[in-house]
Amino acid sequence: MYQDATSAVPAALDHTLALTLLQSFNGQGALMAWNAKLTGMTPGTCEISLPYSDAVSQQHGYFHGGVIGTLADAAGGYAANTLLIPVSECLTAEYKINIVAPGIGDTLIARGKVLKSGKTLVVSSAEVFVVNQGQEKLCAIMQQTLFVIAKK
């Protein structure tokens, strides 16, 4: 199912689907340990925020590149799951990320969206922004391919 990027008003998720997605997200051990929050979802999109802490930092005091990648991967994957659950869900097959600016700030925000959804594969992307002194700055751009699997 192709997602029209020109849609003016995003559709709301069904309440039951939203709760299922939230329950799944809350099962993400690394994201829960880092205090990540699911901050927005519409069909084909997902937003996740993550506050800065020592647990997600690297030696210079920035967000760690691996954490940036993890957040982008999760945002793209949960964007796909908004279209797949309750019948199917997804697993990452691969992703390519470009970190375009250091993760200097107090919050990361990853915004994922589905580019193309098929029967066996989904292609998603995510943009990751770092918030520093109230200003968002693009930090990373990711594209991924996800396997569609049966829901357990």
N, CA, C and O of each residue as an XYZ file, in Angstrom:
608
protein
N       0.845     -1.174      0.000
C       0.000      0.000      0.000
C       0.885      1.230      0.000
O       1.671      1.419      0.928
N       0.778      2.066     -1.010
C       1.574      3.277     -1.129
C       1.000      4.372     -0.239
O      -0.210      4.600     -0.224
N       1.872      5.045      0.500
C       1.445      6.140      1.361
C       1.618      7.455      0.626
O       2.732      7.781      0.217
N       0.569      8.205      0.451
C       0.598      9.484     -0.240
C       1.168     10.548      0.687
O       0.542     10.925      1.677
N       2.369     11.031      0.354
C       3.039     12.021      1.195
C       2.376     13.385      1.140
O       2.721     14.265      1.930
N       1.432     13.585      0.225
C       0.794     14.893      0.099
C      -0.487     14.999      0.909
O      -1.140     16.043      0.886
N      -0.861     13.959      1.616
C      -2.081     14.004      2.420
C      -1.986     15.113      3.461
O      -0.990     15.214      4.177
N      -3.016     15.939      3.542
C      -3.000     17.095      4.445
C      -3.260     16.693      5.895
O      -2.603     17.204      6.802
N      -4.206     15.788      6.122
C      -4.563     15.405      7.480
C      -4.299     13.906      7.648
O      -4.935     13.088      6.983
N      -3.355     13.540      8.539
C      -3.088     12.117      8.731
C      -4.275     11.415      9.377
O      -4.950     11.970     10.244
N      -4.514     10.194      8.940
C      -5.592      9.393      9.508
C      -5.195      8.927     10.900
O      -4.013      8.733     11.184
N      -6.171      8.750     11.750
C      -5.930      8.245     13.109
C      -5.878      6.730     13.089
O      -6.512      6.091     12.250
N      -5.127      6.161     14.010
C      -5.092      4.712     14.162
C      -6.291      4.253     14.974
O      -6.757      4.963     15.865
N      -6.779      3.084     14.668
C      -7.796      2.432     15.471
C      -7.247      2.276     16.899
O      -6.069      1.969     17.085
N      -8.098      2.487     17.893
C      -7.683      2.448     19.298
C      -7.048      1.099     19.669
O      -6.023      1.065     20.349
N      -7.641      0.012     19.234
C      -7.118     -1.318     19.551
C      -5.748     -1.515     18.917
O      -4.847     -2.066     19.549
N      -5.585     -1.071     17.676
C      -4.293     -1.168     16.996
C      -3.247     -0.325     17.719
O      -2.117     -0.774     17.911
N      -3.608      0.884     18.119
C      -2.679      1.766     18.831
C      -2.204      1.115     20.134
O      -1.022      1.192     20.467
N      -3.113      0.480     20.865
C      -2.733     -0.191     22.117
C      -1.815     -1.384     21.849
O      -0.867     -1.621     22.598
N      -2.095     -2.133     20.782
C      -1.249     -3.271     20.415
C       0.157     -2.800     20.056
O       1.142     -3.411     20.470
N       0.251     -1.717     19.289
C       1.549     -1.165     18.916
C       2.306     -0.656     20.142
O       3.515     -0.859     20.250
N       1.613     -0.006     21.053
C       2.241      0.494     22.269
C       2.760     -0.659     23.126
O       3.858     -0.588     23.677
N       1.961     -1.721     23.233
C       2.387     -2.895     24.001
C       3.642     -3.507     23.369
O       4.571     -3.885     24.082
N       3.673     -3.603     22.049
C       4.846     -4.123     21.350
C       6.061     -3.237     21.602
O       7.143     -3.732     21.915
N       5.876     -1.922     21.463
C       6.960     -0.973     21.684
C       7.513     -1.105     23.104
O       8.727     -1.067     23.306
N       6.632     -1.257     24.072
C       7.054     -1.379     25.467
C       7.816     -2.670     25.739
O       8.421     -2.819     26.801
N       7.793     -3.602     24.795
C       8.570     -4.829     24.896
C       9.983     -4.692     24.346
O      10.745     -5.658     24.354
N      10.336     -3.522     23.875
C      11.671     -3.260     23.333
C      12.622     -2.954     24.494
O      12.650     -1.831     24.996
N      13.393     -3.944     24.915
C      14.248     -3.798     26.093
C      15.214     -2.636     26.033
O      15.305     -1.866     26.990
N      15.940     -2.485     24.936
C      16.926     -1.394     24.830
C      16.231     -0.044     24.879
O      16.681      0.862     25.580
N      15.143      0.095     24.142
C      14.441      1.382     24.115
C      13.852      1.732     25.480
O      13.842      2.897     25.875
N      13.365      0.731     26.193
C      12.825      0.988     27.527
C      13.953      1.347     28.498
O      13.789      2.237     29.333
N      15.089      0.666     28.394
C      16.224      0.968     29.268
C      16.738      2.387     29.034
O      17.236      3.033     29.956
N      16.615      2.863     27.801
C      17.079      4.222     27.454
C      16.004      5.274     27.697
O      16.272      6.465     27.539
N      14.796      4.866     28.076
C      13.678      5.778     28.344
C      13.091      6.408     27.077
O      12.639      7.553     27.100
N      13.101      5.657     25.980
C      12.489      6.125     24.729
C      10.972      6.118     24.869
O      10.409      5.303     25.599
N      10.326      7.025     24.168
C       8.860      7.138     24.197
C       8.310      7.143     22.781
O       8.865      7.776     21.884
N       7.214      6.429     22.599
C       6.463      6.459     21.348
C       5.601      7.715     21.413
O       4.654      7.774     22.198
N       5.916      8.715     20.600
C       5.269     10.024     20.735
C       4.279     10.343     19.627
O       3.598     11.366     19.690
N       4.183      9.488     18.613
C       3.204      9.726     17.564
C       3.128      8.567     16.592
O       4.138      7.942     16.269
N       1.904      8.283     16.125
C       1.684      7.240     15.121
C       0.445      7.581     14.316
O      -0.583      7.968     14.871
N       0.549      7.437     13.021
C      -0.590      7.433     12.119
C      -0.329      6.287     11.149
O       0.787      5.767     11.120
N      -1.304      5.879     10.363
C      -1.027      4.797      9.419
C       0.167      5.136      8.521
O       0.134      6.107      7.766
N       1.218      4.319      8.617
C       2.408      4.506      7.803
C       3.453      5.437      8.391
O       4.464      5.702      7.741
N       3.239      5.945      9.614
C       4.238      6.823     10.236
C       4.418      6.488     11.713
O       3.557      5.875     12.343
N       5.558      6.907     12.240
C       5.846      6.709     13.661
C       6.853      7.756     14.106
O       7.784      8.091     13.373
N       6.657      8.271     15.317
C       7.621      9.187     15.915
C       8.017      8.660     17.288
O       7.169      8.273     18.091
N       9.330      8.655     17.540
C       9.882      8.198     18.815
C      10.825      9.280     19.333
O      11.615      9.841     18.574
N      10.734      9.569     20.633
C      11.661     10.530     21.226
C      12.493      9.852     22.310
O      12.064      8.883     22.937
N      13.682     10.385     22.511
C      14.625      9.805     23.468
C      15.384     10.929     24.166
O      16.064     11.715     23.506
N      15.278     11.014     25.493
C      16.033     12.040     26.210
C      17.514     11.645     26.336
O      17.860     10.465     26.386
N      18.354     12.651     26.386
C      19.780     12.403     26.573
C      20.037     11.874     27.983
O      19.415     12.321     28.947
N      20.951     10.926     28.090
C      21.433     10.418     29.378
C      22.799      9.794     29.146
O      23.209      9.590     28.003
N      23.499      9.495     30.222
C      24.795      8.830     30.102
C      24.666      7.482     29.390
O      25.604      7.044     28.723
N      23.520      6.828     29.524
C      23.314      5.510     28.925
C      23.306      5.544     27.395
O      23.522      4.511     26.760
N      23.062      6.712     26.792
C      22.968      6.813     25.329
C      24.065      7.712     24.751
O      23.985      8.150     23.603
N      25.084      7.977     25.561
C      26.134      8.908     25.146
C      27.381      8.179     24.649
O      27.556      6.979     24.857
N      28.231      8.949     23.989
C      29.559      8.468     23.641
C      30.582      9.348     24.355
O      30.208     10.235     25.122
N      31.856      9.110     24.110
C      32.915      9.725     24.909
C      32.992     11.252     24.820
O      33.605     11.885     25.679
N      32.378     11.852     23.790
C      32.397     13.314     23.668
C      31.164     13.971     24.279
O      31.030     15.194     24.262
N      30.267     13.151     24.818
C      29.057     13.699     25.413
C      27.923     13.899     24.434
O      26.964     14.604     24.746
N      28.004     13.295     23.250
C      26.942     13.365     22.239
C      26.125     12.075     22.310
O      26.531     11.107     22.953
N      24.965     12.074     21.638
C      24.247     10.807     21.456
C      25.145      9.872     20.652
O      25.762     10.291     19.672
N      25.218      8.619     21.060
C      26.028      7.605     20.385
C      25.426      7.284     19.013
O      24.206      7.221     18.864
N      26.286      7.082     18.017
C      25.823      6.748     16.674
C      24.986      5.479     16.626
O      24.034      5.391     15.851
N      25.332      4.502     17.445
C      24.540      3.271     17.493
C      23.145      3.506     18.035
O      22.192      2.851     17.613
N      23.023      4.431     18.961
C      21.718      4.794     19.517
C      20.894      5.522     18.458
O      19.696      5.273     18.321
N      21.534      6.418     17.713
C      20.855      7.129     16.623
C      20.316      6.114     15.612
O      19.175      6.223     15.162
N      21.146      5.123     15.258
C      20.713      4.080     14.324
C      19.577      3.240     14.871
O      18.634      2.919     14.147
N      19.659      2.883     16.139
C      18.605      2.092     16.762
C      17.272      2.831     16.752
O      16.231      2.243     16.460
N      17.309      4.120     17.073
C      16.075      4.908     17.100
C      15.474      5.034     15.700
O      14.258      4.935     15.534
N      16.325      5.252     14.693
C      15.843      5.341     13.306
C      15.231      4.013     12.866
O      14.161      3.990     12.257
N      15.908      2.913     13.173
C      15.423      1.575     12.828
C      14.060      1.311     13.463
O      13.156      0.797     12.804
N      13.912      1.655     14.726
C      12.640      1.433     15.414
C      11.525      2.301     14.826
O      10.398      1.833     14.669
N      11.828      3.554     14.501
C      10.803      4.439     13.936
C      10.326      3.938     12.577
O       9.127      3.956     12.299
N      11.240      3.497     11.736
C      10.841      2.935     10.440
C      10.077      1.636     10.588
O       9.104      1.396      9.874
N      10.519      0.792     11.519
C       9.847     -0.485     11.749
C       8.444     -0.320     12.314
O       7.520     -1.014     11.891
N       8.279      0.588     13.259
C       6.940      0.798     13.817
C       6.030      1.533     12.841
O       4.812      1.359     12.889
N       6.595      2.351     11.956
C       5.781      2.934     10.877
C       5.209      1.806     10.027
O       4.033      1.830      9.665
N       6.048      0.814      9.707
C       5.580     -0.351      8.938
C       4.538     -1.139      9.718
O       3.528     -1.560      9.154
N       4.773     -1.342     11.006
C       3.831     -2.122     11.812
C       2.452     -1.477     11.902
O       1.466     -2.182     12.116
N       2.356     -0.162     11.744
C       1.026      0.475     11.748
C       0.173     -0.025     10.595
O      -1.055      0.032     10.661
N       0.818     -0.519      9.530
C       0.090     -1.042      8.374
C      -0.026     -2.569      8.394
O      -0.858     -3.136      7.686
N       0.802     -3.232      9.200
C       0.865     -4.701      9.179
C       0.079     -5.373     10.297
O      -0.616     -6.362     10.063
N       0.185     -4.843     11.505
C      -0.475     -5.445     12.672
C      -1.979     -5.229     12.548
O      -2.380     -4.128     12.171
N      -2.835     -6.201     12.838
C      -2.648     -7.374     13.680
C      -2.307     -8.662     12.935
O      -2.013     -9.669     13.579
N      -2.336     -8.669     11.596
C      -2.104     -9.904     10.842
C      -0.627    -10.251     10.774
O      -0.245    -11.402     10.988
N       0.199     -9.267     10.480
C       1.640     -9.455     10.298
C       2.387     -8.436     11.132
O       1.792     -7.550     11.745
N       3.689     -8.577     11.143
C       4.573     -7.563     11.705
C       5.861     -7.619     10.908
O       5.900     -8.276      9.868
N       6.915     -6.955     11.354
C       8.113     -6.911     10.526
C       9.390     -7.088     11.332
O       9.424     -6.904     12.549
N      10.433     -7.450     10.606
C      11.793     -7.533     11.131
C      12.699     -6.818     10.138
O      12.479     -6.900      8.930
N      13.695     -6.133     10.626
C      14.608     -5.412      9.745
C      15.459     -6.398      8.949
O      16.064     -7.306      9.517
N      15.500     -6.211      7.626
C      16.384     -6.977      6.759
C      17.707     -6.222      6.582
O      18.781     -6.823      6.595
N      17.613     -4.906      6.417
C      18.811     -4.075      6.300
C      18.432     -2.618      6.445
O      17.279     -2.238      6.240
N      19.413     -1.807      6.801
C      19.222     -0.360      6.726
C      20.535      0.330      6.431
O      21.617     -0.180      6.721
N      20.407      1.494      5.851
C      21.537      2.361      5.522
C      21.259      3.686      6.200
O      20.190      4.271      6.026
N      22.224      4.158      6.976
C      22.035      5.414      7.685
C      23.182      6.365      7.368
O      24.343      5.963      7.292
N      22.835      7.616      7.187
C      23.827      8.679      7.062
C      23.658      9.584      8.269
O      22.607     10.201      8.444
N      24.681      9.664      9.096
C      24.666     10.625     10.198
C      25.248     11.907      9.617
O      26.417     11.961      9.236
N      24.409     12.936      9.558
C      24.782     14.166      8.855
C      25.187     15.297      9.792
O      25.656     16.339      9.332
N      25.015     15.110     11.084
C      25.438     16.098     12.084
C      25.605     15.382     13.414
O      24.915     14.395     13.671
N      26.506     15.857     14.263
C      26.672     15.228     15.582
C      25.385     15.317     16.401
O      24.620     16.273     16.278
N      25.164     14.321     17.223
C      23.987     14.282     18.087
C      24.219     15.078     19.349
O      24.293     14.512     20.439
N      24.333     16.392     19.212
C      24.580     17.276     20.354
C      23.251     17.900     20.765
O      22.698     18.719     20.031
N      22.733     17.521     21.932
C      21.477     18.090     22.388
C      20.892     17.312     23.534
O      21.537     16.441     24.118
N      19.639     17.646     23.849
C      19.007     17.010     25.003
C      17.968     15.960     24.640
O      17.531     15.205     25.509
N      17.558     15.893     23.358
C      16.548     14.925     22.935
C      16.802     14.526     21.488
O      17.190     15.354     20.664
N      16.580     13.253     21.188
C      16.534     12.782     19.803
C      15.082     12.541     19.441
O      14.309     12.057     20.268
N      14.702     12.872     18.215
C      13.371     12.573     17.701
C      13.545     11.874     16.364
O      14.128     12.438     15.438
N      13.043     10.650     16.258
C      13.086      9.894     15.006
C      11.682      9.840     14.420
O      10.729      9.467     15.104
N      11.563     10.213     13.156
C      10.276     10.196     12.456
C      10.374      9.248     11.269
O      11.049      9.525     10.277
N       9.674      8.110     11.402
C       9.694      7.097     10.361
C       8.461      7.163      9.491
O       7.391      7.584      9.933
N       8.622      6.738      8.232
C       7.471      6.657      7.335
C       7.675      5.526      6.339
O       8.801      5.214      5.950
N       6.575      4.925      5.937
C       6.597      3.851      4.951
C       6.660      4.475      3.563
O       5.880      5.366      3.228
N       7.604      3.989      2.766
C       7.709      4.435      1.384
C       6.968      3.495      0.443
O       6.331      3.938     -0.512
N       7.055      2.176      0.721
C       6.380      1.170     -0.105
C       6.128     -0.055      0.749
O       7.040     -0.571      1.395
N       4.885     -0.521      0.751
C       4.516     -1.698      1.534
C       4.037     -2.786      0.594
O       3.108     -2.578     -0.185
N       4.676     -3.955      0.668
C       4.284     -5.086     -0.165
C       3.929     -6.291      0.687
O       3.860     -6.198      1.912
N       3.702     -7.425      0.031
C       3.302     -8.643      0.738
C       4.442     -9.252      1.549
O       4.205     -9.837      2.606
N       5.678     -9.121      1.063
C       6.804     -9.755      1.741
C       7.854     -8.769      2.242
O       8.626     -9.095      3.143
N       7.892     -7.563      1.667
C       8.875     -6.555      2.066
C       8.217     -5.192      2.228
O       7.245     -4.870      1.544
N       8.757     -4.407      3.135
C       8.343     -3.011      3.304
C       9.615     -2.168      3.240
O      10.640     -2.536      3.814
N       9.544     -1.045      2.544
C      10.648     -0.088      2.529
C      10.185      1.143      3.299
O       9.151      1.735      2.990
N      10.970      1.516      4.306
C      10.668      2.669      5.150
C      11.875      3.591      5.183
O      12.981      3.220      4.787
N      11.632      4.800      5.665
C      12.728      5.738      5.893
C      12.494      6.418      7.233
O      11.399      6.370      7.793
N      13.538      7.047      7.728
C      13.402      7.830      8.959
C      14.376      8.995      8.907
O      15.480      8.895      8.371
N      13.937     10.080      9.472
C      14.805     11.218      9.716
C      14.933     11.348     11.227
O      13.947     11.245     11.957
N      16.157     11.573     11.684
C      16.409     11.723     13.113
C      16.885     13.156     13.348
O      17.808     13.643     12.695
N      16.233     13.805     14.286
C      16.566     15.177     14.644
C      17.090     15.205     16.065
O      16.624     14.447     16.916
N      18.047     16.066     16.328
C      18.508     16.301     17.685
C      17.971     17.671     18.096
O      18.049     18.638     17.339
N      17.431     17.731     19.301
C      16.893     18.986     19.822
C      17.922     19.569     20.782
O      18.300     18.936     21.768
N      18.366     20.778     20.482
C      19.350     21.468     21.310
C      18.839     22.881     21.573
O      18.652     23.664     20.642
N      18.617     23.198     22.839
C      18.094     24.497     23.248
C      16.799     24.835     22.507
O      16.592     25.966     22.069
N      15.932     23.821     22.379
C      14.615     24.008     21.777
C      14.586     24.001     20.261
O      13.511     24.115     19.671
N      15.734     23.871     19.613
C      15.799     23.893     18.149
C      16.098     22.490     17.606
O      17.040     21.834     18.049
N      15.282     22.037     16.638
C      15.529     20.749     15.985
C      16.549     20.921     14.870
O      16.497     21.878     14.099
N      17.486     19.964     14.801
C      18.468     19.943     13.726
C      18.537     18.532     13.180
O      18.619     17.570     13.944
N      18.503     18.400     11.854
C      18.610     17.081     11.237
C      19.950     16.460     11.609
O      21.004     17.074     11.445
N      19.890     15.245     12.108
C      21.066     14.539     12.595
C      21.387     13.320     11.725
O      22.557     13.019     11.491
N      20.353     12.618     11.244
C      20.578     11.399     10.469
C      19.406     11.122      9.539
O      18.272     11.532      9.788
N      19.720     10.408      8.453
C      18.727      9.989      7.460
C      18.935      8.491      7.249
O      20.058      8.041      7.021
N      17.855      7.727      7.326
C      17.942      6.274      7.221
C      16.911      5.752      6.234
O      15.795      6.267      6.158
N      17.293      4.719      5.473
C      16.343      3.960      4.653
C      16.530      2.496      5.000
O      17.655      2.033      5.189
N      15.414      1.760      5.083
C      15.503      0.361      5.477
C      14.545     -0.509      4.670
O      13.565     -0.042      4.090
N      14.877     -1.788      4.664
C      14.010     -2.818      4.113
C      13.651     -3.747      5.258
O      14.507     -4.146      6.047
N      12.361     -4.088      5.335
C      11.864     -4.929      6.419
C      11.190     -6.167      5.833
O      10.480     -6.079      4.831
N      11.417     -7.324      6.465
C      10.698     -8.549      6.136
C       9.323     -8.501      6.770
O       9.195     -8.096      7.925
N       8.297     -8.902      6.049
C       6.962     -9.082      6.626
C       6.881    -10.519      7.135
O       7.133    -11.466      6.391
N       6.526    -10.670      8.411
C       6.414    -11.993      9.029
C       5.040    -12.152      9.665
O       4.347    -11.168      9.923
N       4.654    -13.393      9.913
C       3.376    -13.648     10.585
C       3.444    -13.121     12.017
O       4.472    -13.235     12.684
N       2.347    -12.550     12.475
C       2.268    -12.038     13.850
C       2.204    -13.206     14.813
O       1.432    -14.144     14.612
N       3.015    -13.151     15.861
C       3.019    -14.214     16.882
C       1.910    -13.981     17.877
O       1.745    -14.764     18.812
